[in-house]
Amino acid sequence: MRFSGLRILKEGLTGNKGWRAHWRDPEPKAEYDAIIIGGGGHGLSTAYYLAKNHGMTNIAVLEKGYIGGGNVGRNTTIVRANYFLNGNSEFYSHSLKLWEGLEEDLNYNVMHSQRGLINLFHSDGQRDAFVRRGNAMVNQGDDAILLDREGVRKHLPYLDFDNVRFPIYGGLLHPRGGTARHDAVAWGFARGADMRGVDIIQNCEVTGIDIENGAVTGVQTSRGAIKTKKIGMTVAGRSGQVAAMAGMRLPIESHVLQAFVTEGLKPVIDHVISFGMGHFYISQSDKGGLVFGGDLDFYASYAQRGNLPMKEHVMEAGMTLMPMIGEAKVLRSWGGIMDMTPDGSPIIDKSHIDGLFLNCGWCYGGFKAVPGSGSVFSHLMATGTHHSEATGFRLDRFRTGVGIIDEEGTGSQHNLH
Ligand SMILES: Cc1cc2nc3c(=O)[nH]c(=O)nc-3n(C[C@H](O)[C@H](O)[C@H](O)COP(=O)(O)OP(=O)(O)OC[C@H]3O[C@@H](n4cnc5c(N)ncnc54)[C@H](O)[C@@H]3O)c2cc1C
């Protein structure tokens, strides 16, 4: 079933009877060539690219809930390639290029909107850091434009420029940054994978990983045992728990990250904006809601809802930056479980167990990584070698200390990532 303008016209004229479910609802088979644990963005894109780029179609994605119920459907949808350090910058650049062709590739409207992202700075020192970041982005082949105060004012006239504590000095504009509709990304990849023969199995929790003589032989699930020699683990906030099924202890802590949306308003915010003096970022959804978020809850937890002190903190930062936001009514807030690594960068690697591949540690930045992660992880699973754009995401960097990709320069303080 291909989507097109002509198809919509035809269906509209014939009572919309020709639409089919976007993916099948198959029973699990007894055995697959590969199993992906976790049907979030990373699991679905991995399955899609395994089938599309590597011809592996006898595979299943096992999802304990429903497609889109995890972080892939809970994030603030920011897509960007403005990373500074080697290791991250080439990977996110690769991912953004995939985003730019994604809707055509998937034949699915994921509402990718390159509306521009502006990171604000509020001191000379912060400007220097953003100049360096911008230069690194340009060297990587991405786009960055340094704006002075008046340049920011032209784009974002409604900000509080003269706030006595945090006056705005300028901003770094990343024109190709923007947003996408999060759950449509999951649905698009699910449909694309299903069309190529991948079984997407919802309500199927993996409860154990079978290992014999140092190699995986299958998984135990809430719907029975399934054999396989290759497992890709893409379970985001549950990475520590699922890895423990294989006897592994990962350098990962799970923390809740909250987000908020207001009632629908007329268009008021055209860009994605990130405050430089507090953890606060905001954009406006196509439905009109102001979507914004802040920092992690500072303690580890598996809850999917947050706490009041963090809500207060985020609202304060929003009011400081753009007092007009106080007029809007917050409609709802929610949380997702973040898989935080000590250096704030992901892990895409083989494990010491033959056939067990790890994809985790996306912290609070893994939505923009969805296409890139699927492309490089499928490469690793299919060929056994690292993709050229993801050679830095090795697990052993946390043991040896070599190759740490500490993007924010915050060392091992998770709450400062
Ligand atoms: C509030 C919030 C805001 C965010 N904002 C952004 C942003 O603006 N930009 C950005 O780039 N990133 C953002 N992120 C981060 C991003 O959403 C995540 O890094 C990314 O979605 C994680 O990968 P995923 O999509 O595969 O995770 P998920 O969608 O969580 O997928 C993992 C899946 O594994 C399943 N699972 C777990 N255990 C098992 C099991 N035992 N058996 C079977 N299935 C299992 C879960 O049910 C889940 O569906 C944000 C996250 C949150 C919560």
The ligand as a MOL file (V3000), in Angstrom:
LIG
                    3D

  0  0  0     0  0            999 V3000
M  V30 BEGIN CTAB
M  V30 COUNTS 53 58 0 0 0
M  V30 BEGIN ATOM
M  V30 1 C 10.6950 13.7520 27.6470 0
M  V30 2 C 11.7200 13.3480 26.6300 0
M  V30 3 C 12.2160 14.2710 25.7140 0
M  V30 4 C 13.1560 13.8940 24.7690 0
M  V30 5 N 13.5130 14.7860 23.8090 0
M  V30 6 C 14.3310 14.4190 22.8000 0
M  V30 7 C 14.5860 15.3070 21.7320 0
M  V30 8 O 14.0140 16.4040 21.6590 0
M  V30 9 N 15.4430 14.9070 20.7580 0
M  V30 10 C 16.0790 13.7100 20.8010 0
M  V30 11 O 16.8820 13.4400 19.9230 0
M  V30 12 N 15.8120 12.8220 21.7960 0
M  V30 13 C 14.9570 13.1380 22.7860 0
M  V30 14 N 14.6480 12.2490 23.7860 0
M  V30 15 C 15.3580 10.9490 23.8320 0
M  V30 16 C 14.7930 9.9170 22.9020 0
M  V30 17 O 13.3770 9.8970 22.9860 0
M  V30 18 C 15.3670 8.5340 23.2660 0
M  V30 19 O 16.7860 8.6130 23.3740 0
M  V30 20 C 15.0420 7.4750 22.2250 0
M  V30 21 O 13.6880 7.5210 21.8590 0
M  V30 22 C 15.3840 6.1080 22.8060 0
M  V30 23 O 15.3450 5.0960 21.8480 0
M  V30 24 P 14.0300 4.2800 21.4240 0
M  V30 25 O 13.1840 5.1350 20.5800 0
M  V30 26 O 14.4540 3.0180 20.7780 0
M  V30 27 O 13.3740 4.0140 22.8380 0
M  V30 28 P 11.9400 3.4310 23.2370 0
M  V30 29 O 10.8700 3.9970 22.3800 0
M  V30 30 O 11.8060 3.5990 24.7120 0
M  V30 31 O 12.0860 1.9080 22.8370 0
M  V30 32 C 12.5300 0.8740 23.6910 0
M  V30 33 C 11.4530 -0.1740 23.7010 0
M  V30 34 O 11.9290 -1.3400 24.3390 0
M  V30 35 C 10.8110 -1.9680 24.9330 0
M  V30 36 N 11.2850 -2.9390 25.9250 0
M  V30 37 C 11.8980 -2.7140 27.1050 0
M  V30 38 N 12.1590 -3.8670 27.7360 0
M  V30 39 C 11.6970 -4.8610 26.9330 0
M  V30 40 C 11.6650 -6.2640 27.0390 0
M  V30 41 N 12.1770 -6.9100 28.1070 0
M  V30 42 N 11.1020 -6.9850 26.0300 0
M  V30 43 C 10.5800 -6.3620 24.9350 0
M  V30 44 N 10.5830 -5.0180 24.7940 0
M  V30 45 C 11.1420 -4.2770 25.7790 0
M  V30 46 C 10.0430 -0.8040 25.5450 0
M  V30 47 O 8.6940 -1.1300 25.7950 0
M  V30 48 C 10.2080 0.2710 24.4670 0
M  V30 49 O 9.0960 0.3340 23.5850 0
M  V30 50 C 13.6900 12.5680 24.7570 0
M  V30 51 C 13.1960 11.6550 25.6640 0
M  V30 52 C 12.2020 12.0150 26.5750 0
M  V30 53 C 11.6490 10.9960 27.5120 0
M  V30 END ATOM
M  V30 BEGIN BOND
M  V30 1 1 1 2
M  V30 2 1 2 3
M  V30 3 2 2 52
M  V30 4 2 3 4
M  V30 5 1 4 5
M  V30 6 1 4 50
M  V30 7 2 5 6
M  V30 8 1 6 7
M  V30 9 1 6 13
M  V30 10 2 7 8
M  V30 11 1 7 9
M  V30 12 1 9 10
M  V30 13 2 10 11
M  V30 14 1 10 12
M  V30 15 2 12 13
M  V30 16 1 13 14
M  V30 17 1 14 15
M  V30 18 1 14 50
M  V30 19 1 15 16
M  V30 20 1 16 17
M  V30 21 1 16 18
M  V30 22 1 18 19
M  V30 23 1 18 20
M  V30 24 1 20 21
M  V30 25 1 20 22
M  V30 26 1 22 23
M  V30 27 1 23 24
M  V30 28 2 24 25
M  V30 29 1 24 26
M  V30 30 1 24 27
M  V30 31 1 27 28
M  V30 32 2 28 29
M  V30 33 1 28 30
M  V30 34 1 28 31
M  V30 35 1 31 32
M  V30 36 1 32 33
M  V30 37 1 33 34
M  V30 38 1 33 48
M  V30 39 1 34 35
M  V30 40 1 35 36
M  V30 41 1 35 46
M  V30 42 1 36 37
M  V30 43 1 36 45
M  V30 44 2 37 38
M  V30 45 1 38 39
M  V30 46 1 39 40
M  V30 47 2 39 45
M  V30 48 1 40 41
M  V30 49 2 40 42
M  V30 50 1 42 43
M  V30 51 2 43 44
M  V30 52 1 44 45
M  V30 53 1 46 47
M  V30 54 1 46 48
M  V30 55 1 48 49
M  V30 56 2 50 51
M  V30 57 1 51 52
M  V30 58 1 52 53
M  V30 END BOND
M  V30 END CTAB
M  END
